[in-house]
Amino acid sequence: MTLTMNNKLTITVEPEGVELTRRMKLYERNQEWMSEHGVPLYDYYPGKYVVVSEGEVFFADDRQEAKRPARKTHPDDKPFVIYLPKEKYERTYAG
């Protein structure tokens, strides 16, 4: 992205690269898996970081510790990471 300021604002957005597009699709696939299958994980892993990579679940107390085995097992994937709170409460997301 290019940003030029000289009494006018010019923003140029370059097309996404092939590799970025590929990685985003992998991440979105893992995010969708969590959306479809993740509800029971809130009961199993409260207070943990949960990582989904190629439909496989990894968890740990620390974000990086949870990602490490996912990256080792699926090095070409882009894992989805989420923290599952200990307390259950309803969330509303507005968009």
Backbone as a chain_set.jsonl record, in Angstrom:
{"seq": "MTLTMNNKLTITVEPEGVELTRRMKLYERNQEWMSEHGVPLYDYYPGKYVVVSEGEVFFADDRQEAKRPARKTHPDDKPFVIYLPKEKYERTYAG", "coords": {"N": [[0.847, -1.165, 0.0], [0.558, 2.19, -0.807], [0.99, 5.415, 0.472], [0.417, 8.733, 0.047], [0.91, 12.089, 0.899], [0.084, 15.204, 0.057], [-1.518, 17.637, 0.187], [-3.499, 16.145, -0.91], [-4.868, 12.927, -0.517], [-3.616, 9.906, -1.421], [-4.22, 6.62, -1.971], [-2.954, 3.54, -2.717], [-3.696, 0.294, -3.361], [-2.17, -2.721, -3.604], [-2.446, -5.781, -5.483], [-3.098, -8.828, -3.724], [-0.545, -11.14, -2.882], [0.212, -14.366, -4.273], [1.109, -16.282, -2.417], [0.3, -15.165, 0.047], [-2.481, -15.218, -0.301], [-2.88, -17.989, -0.452], [-2.072, -18.784, 2.141], [-3.946, -17.401, 3.698], [-6.301, -18.699, 2.951], [-5.847, -21.224, 4.071], [-5.77, -20.546, 6.795], [-8.399, -19.547, 7.102], [-9.842, -21.885, 6.585], [-9.171, -23.43, 8.837], [-10.246, -21.774, 10.799], [-12.965, -21.923, 10.146], [-13.362, -24.636, 10.707], [-13.126, -24.578, 13.482], [-15.347, -22.987, 14.084], [-17.423, -24.697, 13.314], [-17.01, -27.067, 14.801], [-16.074, -26.476, 17.327], [-17.468, -25.919, 19.773], [-17.677, -27.913, 21.943], [-15.053, -27.797, 22.856], [-14.788, -25.645, 24.554], [-15.694, -26.593, 26.981], [-13.864, -28.644, 27.466], [-11.292, -27.457, 27.489], [-11.029, -25.062, 29.219], [-9.629, -21.856, 29.904], [-7.372, -22.222, 28.382], [-5.147, -21.969, 25.526], [-6.174, -22.735, 22.348], [-5.382, -24.437, 19.416], [-6.093, -24.933, 16.049], [-5.289, -26.991, 13.42], [-5.372, -28.233, 10.296], [-7.698, -29.65, 10.994], [-6.969, -30.832, 13.354], [-6.602, -30.658, 16.861], [-4.782, -28.725, 19.17], [-3.484, -27.793, 22.371], [-2.579, -25.566, 25.075], [-1.241, -23.803, 27.959], [-0.018, -21.512, 27.176], [0.197, -19.344, 24.368], [2.238, -19.639, 22.353], [3.303, -22.11, 23.07], [1.131, -23.727, 22.478], [0.991, -23.461, 19.728], [3.368, -24.557, 18.828], [3.487, -27.554, 18.633], [1.542, -27.845, 16.669], [2.61, -26.54, 14.443], [4.843, -28.127, 14.071], [3.709, -30.62, 13.457], [2.094, -30.007, 11.261], [3.59, -28.412, 9.14], [3.158, -26.879, 6.809], [0.773, -25.617, 7.088], [-1.523, -22.993, 8.118], [-2.217, -22.249, 11.18], [-5.174, -21.776, 13.241], [-5.716, -19.843, 16.086], [-7.073, -19.61, 19.336], [-8.109, -18.219, 22.441], [-9.634, -19.809, 25.121], [-11.838, -18.767, 27.408], [-11.996, -19.118, 31.033], [-14.338, -18.541, 32.388], [-17.745, -18.775, 31.552], [-19.614, -16.826, 29.419], [-22.014, -14.902, 27.685], [-21.451, -13.684, 24.429], [-21.654, -10.946, 22.207], [-21.259, -10.102, 18.928], [-20.831, -7.41, 16.824], [-21.181, -6.269, 13.511]], "CA": [[0.0, 0.0, 0.0], [1.296, 3.437, -0.894], [0.251, 6.529, 1.049], [1.063, 9.988, -0.312], [0.184, 13.231, 1.45], [0.497, 16.492, -0.471], [-2.83, 18.263, 0.069], [-4.414, 15.102, -1.343], [-4.538, 11.619, 0.009], [-3.642, 8.889, -2.459], [-3.996, 5.28, -1.431], [-2.864, 2.521, -3.749], [-3.678, -1.042, -2.78], [-1.636, -3.669, -4.566], [-3.091, -7.089, -5.379], [-2.484, -9.744, -2.777], [0.338, -12.118, -3.484], [-0.278, -15.742, -4.345], [1.421, -16.963, -1.156], [-0.585, -14.619, 1.078], [-3.814, -15.756, -0.577], [-2.855, -19.409, -0.075], [-2.017, -18.871, 3.598], [-5.228, -16.926, 4.232], [-7.286, -19.769, 2.741], [-5.571, -22.253, 5.079], [-6.21, -19.989, 8.073], [-9.863, -19.501, 7.089], [-10.315, -23.264, 6.692], [-9.04, -23.808, 10.242], [-11.21, -20.965, 11.537], [-14.271, -22.527, 9.876], [-13.426, -25.884, 11.46], [-13.397, -24.21, 14.875], [-16.733, -22.519, 14.148], [-18.328, -25.825, 13.148], [-16.775, -28.183, 15.726], [-15.363, -26.034, 18.524], [-18.254, -25.683, 20.986], [-17.281, -28.77, 23.073], [-13.708, -27.475, 23.333], [-14.918, -24.688, 25.648], [-15.831, -27.395, 28.202], [-12.671, -29.47, 27.645], [-10.044, -26.704, 27.654], [-11.211, -23.692, 29.715], [-8.399, -21.198, 30.328], [-6.257, -22.671, 27.536], [-5.063, -21.574, 24.129], [-6.483, -23.871, 21.483], [-4.911, -24.256, 18.046], [-6.639, -25.887, 15.082], [-4.47, -27.096, 12.22], [-5.823, -29.355, 9.476], [-8.707, -30.399, 11.715], [-6.397, -31.408, 14.561], [-6.625, -29.682, 17.948], [-3.651, -28.681, 20.097], [-3.795, -26.82, 23.409], [-1.569, -25.323, 26.105], [-1.489, -22.598, 28.756], [0.654, -20.4, 26.502], [-0.095, -19.286, 22.93], [3.333, -20.196, 21.56], [3.388, -23.537, 23.389], [0.043, -24.403, 21.769], [1.284, -23.436, 18.29], [4.586, -25.318, 18.507], [3.233, -28.886, 18.068], [0.745, -27.714, 15.435], [3.549, -26.213, 13.361], [5.712, -29.285, 13.834], [2.907, -31.671, 12.834], [1.559, -29.519, 9.978], [4.442, -27.246, 8.858], [2.71, -26.073, 5.675], [-0.545, -25.08, 7.375], [-1.614, -21.73, 8.849], [-3.148, -22.608, 12.239], [-6.067, -20.821, 13.878], [-5.481, -19.853, 17.53], [-8.083, -18.907, 20.119], [-8.066, -18.431, 23.888], [-10.94, -20.186, 25.646], [-11.889, -18.249, 28.784], [-12.459, -20.016, 32.082], [-15.721, -18.206, 32.685], [-18.663, -18.793, 30.411], [-20.524, -15.71, 29.334], [-22.51, -14.701, 26.331], [-20.794, -12.618, 23.676], [-22.362, -10.438, 21.035], [-20.344, -9.455, 17.986], [-21.543, -6.577, 15.845], [-20.32, -6.082, 12.348]], "C": [[0.893, 1.227, 0.0], [0.418, 4.56, -0.349], [1.03, 7.801, 0.751], [0.244, 11.132, 0.246], [0.809, 14.51, 0.907], [-0.772, 17.257, -0.828], [-3.884, 17.312, -0.462], [-3.934, 13.788, -0.758], [-4.689, 10.616, -1.118], [-3.318, 7.548, -1.82], [-4.026, 4.302, -2.594], [-2.765, 1.168, -3.064], [-3.253, -2.02, -3.863], [-2.347, -5.009, -4.422], [-2.341, -7.987, -4.401], [-1.615, -10.749, -3.518], [-0.263, -13.512, -3.419], [-0.052, -16.463, -3.015], [0.531, -16.463, -0.023], [-1.996, -15.162, 0.913], [-3.899, -17.22, -0.153], [-2.896, -19.562, 1.438], [-3.322, -18.421, 4.245], [-6.308, -17.988, 4.066], [-7.098, -20.885, 3.761], [-6.072, -21.801, 6.447], [-7.74, -19.99, 8.164], [-10.467, -20.9, 7.191], [-10.258, -23.736, 8.141], [-10.018, -23.035, 11.128], [-12.624, -21.527, 11.352], [-14.431, -23.838, 10.633], [-13.777, -25.596, 12.909], [-14.838, -23.757, 15.028], [-17.718, -23.681, 14.114], [-18.21, -26.876, 14.248], [-16.276, -27.765, 17.107], [-16.149, -25.881, 19.804], [-17.849, -26.602, 22.146], [-15.902, -28.428, 23.648], [-13.748, -26.481, 24.491], [-15.073, -25.42, 26.99], [-14.559, -28.187, 28.505], [-11.426, -28.663, 28.032], [-10.257, -25.274, 28.155], [-9.884, -23.116, 30.228], [-7.177, -21.58, 29.522], [-6.286, -21.973, 26.18], [-5.286, -22.825, 23.304], [-6.061, -23.507, 20.065], [-5.541, -25.344, 17.19], [-5.769, -25.83, 13.839], [-4.85, -28.372, 11.497], [-6.789, -30.263, 10.238], [-8.206, -31.087, 12.968], [-6.294, -30.309, 15.616], [-5.41, -29.855, 18.841], [-4.003, -27.647, 21.159], [-2.646, -26.717, 24.399], [-1.964, -24.069, 26.876], [-0.965, -21.344, 28.07], [0.404, -20.481, 24.998], [0.986, -19.974, 22.095], [3.507, -21.692, 21.821], [2.301, -24.328, 22.661], [0.341, -24.486, 20.272], [2.444, -24.353, 17.905], [4.284, -26.719, 17.956], [2.4, -28.839, 16.787], [1.66, -27.431, 14.248], [4.47, -27.381, 13.033], [4.965, -30.384, 13.076], [2.433, -31.286, 11.439], [2.336, -28.263, 9.558], [3.957, -26.355, 7.716], [1.346, -25.429, 5.901], [-0.432, -23.735, 8.092], [-2.656, -21.937, 9.949], [-3.993, -21.431, 12.733], [-5.894, -20.963, 15.38], [-6.576, -19.059, 18.223], [-7.853, -19.217, 21.596], [-9.481, -18.743, 24.351], [-11.007, -19.759, 27.107], [-12.401, -19.287, 29.776], [-13.936, -19.799, 32.382], [-16.546, -18.264, 31.414], [-19.549, -17.559, 30.494], [-20.876, -15.489, 27.879], [-21.802, -13.525, 25.687], [-21.673, -12.206, 22.506], [-21.347, -9.701, 20.181], [-21.174, -8.659, 16.984], [-20.612, -6.33, 14.67], [-20.81, -5.085, 11.39]], "O": [[1.878, 1.283, 0.736], [-0.766, 4.641, -0.677], [2.183, 7.932, 1.161], [-0.977, 11.158, 0.091], [1.936, 14.855, 1.261], [-1.058, 17.493, -2.001], [-5.067, 17.652, -0.461], [-2.741, 13.581, -0.538], [-5.764, 10.489, -1.704], [-2.265, 7.375, -1.205], [-4.992, 4.244, -3.354], [-1.85, 0.929, -2.276], [-3.897, -2.13, -4.907], [-2.809, -5.338, -3.329], [-1.12, -7.914, -4.271], [-1.922, -11.15, -4.64], [-1.142, -13.788, -2.603], [-0.935, -17.18, -2.543], [0.057, -17.261, 0.785], [-2.636, -15.527, 1.898], [-4.892, -17.636, 0.444], [-3.661, -20.371, 1.964], [-3.752, -19.005, 5.239], [-7.145, -18.159, 4.952], [-8.078, -21.435, 4.263], [-6.713, -22.565, 7.168], [-8.305, -20.387, 9.183], [-11.508, -21.073, 7.825], [-11.195, -24.373, 8.621], [-10.552, -23.58, 12.093], [-13.393, -21.593, 12.311], [-15.511, -24.129, 11.147], [-14.615, -26.276, 13.5], [-15.491, -24.11, 16.01], [-18.735, -23.654, 14.808], [-19.204, -27.514, 14.595], [-16.076, -28.619, 17.971], [-15.538, -25.724, 20.861], [-17.688, -26.105, 23.261], [-15.621, -28.739, 24.805], [-12.841, -26.471, 25.324], [-14.629, -24.917, 28.022], [-14.212, -28.38, 29.67], [-10.6, -29.134, 28.815], [-9.709, -24.345, 27.563], [-9.117, -23.806, 30.899], [-6.053, -21.292, 29.934], [-7.317, -21.457, 25.751], [-4.654, -23.856, 23.539], [-6.346, -22.413, 19.579], [-5.53, -26.521, 17.55], [-5.538, -24.76, 13.276], [-4.67, -29.469, 12.026], [-6.711, -31.488, 10.141], [-8.946, -31.852, 13.587], [-5.943, -29.17, 15.306], [-5.05, -30.969, 19.222], [-4.75, -26.711, 20.875], [-1.847, -27.641, 24.549], [-2.898, -23.361, 26.497], [-1.424, -20.238, 28.357], [0.401, -21.571, 24.425], [0.68, -20.797, 21.232], [3.82, -22.454, 20.906], [2.527, -25.473, 22.27], [-0.015, -25.468, 19.621], [2.493, -24.863, 16.786], [4.791, -27.052, 16.884], [2.542, -29.702, 15.92], [1.499, -28.015, 13.177], [4.832, -27.6, 11.877], [5.516, -31.003, 12.166], [2.375, -32.127, 10.541], [1.792, -27.161, 9.615], [4.318, -25.179, 7.667], [0.818, -24.767, 5.007], [0.629, -23.386, 8.609], [-3.853, -21.815, 9.69], [-3.591, -20.27, 12.657], [-5.92, -22.078, 15.902], [-6.962, -17.981, 17.77], [-7.457, -20.325, 21.958], [-10.422, -18.025, 24.012], [-10.312, -20.324, 27.951], [-13.136, -20.207, 29.416], [-14.685, -20.75, 32.601], [-16.099, -17.855, 30.343], [-20.159, -17.291, 31.529], [-20.124, -15.846, 26.972], [-21.581, -12.495, 26.323], [-22.349, -13.035, 21.897], [-20.663, -8.792, 20.65], [-22.106, -9.186, 16.377], [-19.399, -6.2, 14.837], [-20.166, -4.841, 10.369]]}, "num_chains": 1, "name": "protein.A"}
